[in-house]
Amino acid sequence: MKWSEYTWRQIEKYYQSILDMPFVTELAKGNLPKEKFQFYMAQDSLYLEHFGRALALIGARAYNIQDVLSFIRFAENAIVVENALHESYFKDFDVTEKGRMQPVCHHYVHFLKSTAALDAVEIGMAAVLPCFWIYQKVGDHIYGSRQSEANPYKKWIDTYAGEEFAIAVQQAIEICDKAAESTTPENRTRMTEAFITATQMEYYFWQAAYELKSWI
């Protein structure tokens, strides 16, 4: 069994919790309150800046030159392409500024950057993978539910359910599988642990948006 297949099995219950959470179910129906999506977009824009830096750092540390190029492209996509989508959403949903990074976003980006910088590069690769893989799976799930064309969040759904994003996700999975095959058993275990932690952070990121969770 590939590392990715084994590891996905470890997070299936967390993934199902994500599908069932109010933020995702209401986004799919198009009735997610506007202020919750505004909070999410502002925090996600801040997150992507740091996610891109984590990806670039992993690229700089990767052993294989093709992996270097892949992670540099991932970083560019996170910072340039997705931020452009956010800019359009900022206009569509009256978000005037990103504001301050709130607790869950702060926790998540610091976990990713510290893992990318201080742990074995394979562990860093595993830590950033849920942001690719879970977004694609959630996007595909919502898209497959035949959401209304009038859904105000359709552009977000189409982005993560799109073919171009799916190609990048598959590439990231294959890189992690290859890394898991060549690393030590201890690092392979830590790759799985990092993947699980990041998956849990994905859940809490959306939950924080639904609850508008801010610093005291």
N, C-alpha and C positions, 0 to 999 in steps of 0.2 A: 504494500500500500504506500502511495506517495505521502510525503509529509503533509501536503495541503489537504489531502483527503482525510487523513487521521485527525489533523488539527480542526478541520471544519466540524467533524463529529463532536469534538469537545465543546464547541460553542453553539450547537444547534438550539439548545434551550434558551440561550441568550438572544440568538437571532429571532426565535419565535416571540420572545418578549418584546423585541423591537417592533416586529410586525403588528403586535397587539396593542402597543402603547397609543394613547390618545393622539399624540402629535402626528404619528404616521397615519393612523386610520382617518383622522379628520383632514389631513393634507390630501389623502387619496380621494376623499369625498368632496374636497373643495370648500369645506366649512370650517377650516382651522381659523380661529380668530386672527385678525390682521396683526394685532400687537404682538402675538406670539411668533408669527413669522418674521416680523420686523426685528424682534430680539434675536431670533435665530440667524437671520441674514447678517446682522451687524457682527455677531460673535463668530460666525463662519468665515466672514471676510478677514477678521483678525486671525483666526485659526489658520487659514490658508497661507498667509504670509509666513508663518512659522513652520507650517507643514512643508512648504516649498524649501525652506532653509534646511530642514531635516533631510529631505530628499537629496538636496545638493551635497550635503555632508556625507551621506551614504555613498553617493556617486563618487565623491573624491576618495573614499576609502575602499571602494570595490576592487577586487582583485582582477577581474576580467574586464578588458577594455570595452566590450560590448555592453556589459552591465553598467560601466561608467556612463556610456552614452545614453543608455536607457533611463538611468536615474536623473541625468541632467535634463533630459526631455520631460520626464515626469515633473521635475521641479519647475520647468518653464511653463508647463501646462497649468500647474497649480497656481502659480503667481500671475501669469498673464491671461490665459484663456478664461479660467474660472472667475478671476477678479472682474473681467469684462462682463461676464454674466451677472455678477453681483451689482455692478454699476447700473445695469439696465433694471435690475430688480429694485435697487435703491430708488430709482425714479418712479417705477411702477407702484411701489408700496410706500412712498413718502418717507424713506429713511434718509435723514439729512447727514448723519455722521456715524462712524463706527463706534465711537464712544470708548469706554473703558473695558478691558478684558475682564470678564467676570469669572467666579471661582472654578467652574468646571472646565471652561476653555483654558484657563490658566494652568490647571492641573494637567490637562491632556497634552498641551503643547510642550510643557516642561518635561513630561514623561518621554515624549517622542524625541525631543532634542537631546536630552541626557542619554537616552538609550543609543541614539545615533552616534553620539560623540564618544561615549565611554565604554560601551559594551562591544563585543565582537560584531563585525559588520553584518554577519548573518542574522544576529538578533535584531539589529536595527532594521534590516529588511523585513523581518517578520512583524515588527512593531507597527510599521507604516502600512502593511498590507490590508488590514481591516477597513481603513478609510477608502481604499479602492473597492475591495470585494463586497463589503456590506452595502455600500451605496449602490453598486450595480445591482445586487440582488434585490434591494428594496425598490429601486427604480423599475426593475423588470416585474416585480410583484405588483406594484401599483399599475404599471402600464398594462399588464395582463388582466387586470380587473376591469378594463374598459372604462376608465374614468371619463367623465363628461368633457366634451370639447370646451365647455364653458368654465372648466375648472381654472381658477385664477393662478394656480400653481403648476399649470401644465408645462410651462417652459422648463421649470426645475425637473419635473418628472422625465420629460423627453431627453434632457441632457444626460441623465444617469442611466436611462434605458436605451441610449443610442449605441449604434454599432461601433463608432470610433472609441467611445469610452470602454466598451467591452473588449476591444483589442488590447488596450493598455492594461486592463485588469488581468487578462490572460497572460500577458507578458510578465507582469509582476508576480503572478502565481508561479510561472515556470522558473523565474529567476530564484524564487525562494525554494522551490523543490530541488533545483540544482545545487543551491547552497547547502541545503539540509543533507543532501547525499554525501557531500565532500567534507562536512564539518565533523566535529567530535560528538559522541552521544550526549555529553553534558550540554554542549551548545545547542544541539537539536532540541533537547528538553527545554532549554531557556528560550528558544525560538517560539515554542508552543506557549510557554507562559506569557511571553510578551504579546503574542497574538491574542490570547485570552484577555489580558488586561486592556489592550486597545479596544477590543470588542465591547467590553464592559463600559469603557469610556464613551464609545459611540452611543450607547444607550443613555448614559447620563447626560450627554451633550444635548440630545433631543428632549429629555425630561426637563433639563434646566430651562430650555427655551419655553416649554409648555408652562412651567411654573414661574417663569420670569425670575429665575434665581440669581440674585445679585449679592455683592458684599454687604455686610451689615453696616 
